[in-house]
Amino acid sequence: MTTYLASDGSQPGDSAKAARTILTALDAPNPPLRLVLGGDAVDSILERPHAVETEVRQWEPASRDTAHKSD
């Protein structure tokens, strides 16, 4: 237990701020389906669509070629 106490306050995220953000999201008229907390998490998720699009575009001709030929 002392290991946790020694690192308290040195972690990148602030749990009190995270809790407030969660409560704000829950009270919002249109709460998010996914609530991402932390700058590193936001950066990681925002990079993902670009990687997916690049891969899909690379394989797009082969993927589209799997459709039935129209008569």
HELIX and SHEET records of a PDB file:
HELIX    1   1 THR A    2  SER A    7  1                                   6    
HELIX    2   2 SER A   15  ASP A   27  1                                  13    
HELIX    3   3 GLY A   39  ARG A   64  1                                  26    
END                                                                             
